[in-house]
Amino acid sequence: MGEQLTPEHFIPYLNGVFRVTGGHHALTLTQVDAPRIAGAPAQSMPRQPFTLIFCGPPGEVLAEGLHALTVADGRRFEFYLIPIQTPSAERQDYQAVFN
């Protein structure tokens, strides 16, 4: 994918399932966090930084790294996913950060 991704690309996929290509993990997109940066003119940044938060099953944690994921409509994205501290033992959360 050559286009610059923005938070708006992912809003339609909130609560949607992303399947890891070549694996068995299925992650649900639970948050698109795009806080505004105070005092930074929009034109000085190539894009607004944002973070995607995914939720997956507990147990076998998907390793940190670059992963290709596909959503139900067939669109494919590549993310650098990081497993993050998850307060619930019933799930494992992951984040993808875009600067």
N, C-alpha and C positions, 0 to 999 in steps of 0.2 A: 504494500500500500504506500503510494508516494505522497498522498495529501497529508497536510498538517492536521492532526486530530485535535479536536476541541471538545469541551464538555458537552456541547450540543449534539455531537455524534452519538453520545451514549445515553442521553435522556430517554429516547424511545425504548432502550433495552433494560431500563430499571426493572428489577424483579425477573428478568429474563435469564435463561440458562445458557452459559457459555461452555462448550465441550472442548476439552484439550485434545488437539489433533495428535493422533498416534498414542493416546492414553485412554484411561477409563475415568478420569476425573471430570465431574460436571460442577461448575461453579456458578452461583447465582449472583448477579450484580445487585448489590443492596444499597449502594450510595455513590453519588457523583458529587464530590466536594470541590467547589470552585470558589474559594474565598477571594474577595477583592483585596488587592494590595494597596493600602493607603499611601497616597502621595506618589505613586508610580504612574506616570502617564501611559495610557494604553498603547500609544504608538511607539514607545521606547522598548516594548517587550514583543518578541516574535509571536507569542501567544500567552493567553492567561494560563498560569500554572493551575493544575487540577490533579485530583487523586480519585481513583476508582477503588471501591472496597467491594470485595467478593466474599461470599460465604460458601464453604464447602463442608463435606462431612468430616467428622473427627476421625482420628486414627491415622491412616496412611496420608501423611502430609506431602503435598506436592512440593518438590524441591525448588528453592529459589533459583530463578534464572529466566531466560527468554523462552516463552511458550507461545505457540500458535493456538488460538481459540476460535471456534466457529459458533455463531448464534443460529437460531432456528431458521432465519431467512436466508441462510447460506453465506452471510458476510463473514469474512475471516479477518482477524486482527492479530497482531503480534504484540505481546506485552512482556515487560520484565516484571514478573510477579515475585512478591516477597511474602512469605508467611509471617503474620504478625501476632503479637500477644492477643489472645482471645479469652475474654473473661468466662465464657461458657464452655463447659466440657462437652456440650452437645453439638459443637460445630468448630470449624477452623476458618479463620478469616485470613484474607490475603489483600495486598494492596499493589496497585500499579500507579506510579507517580509520573506525571508529565510536567516538566519544567519549561 
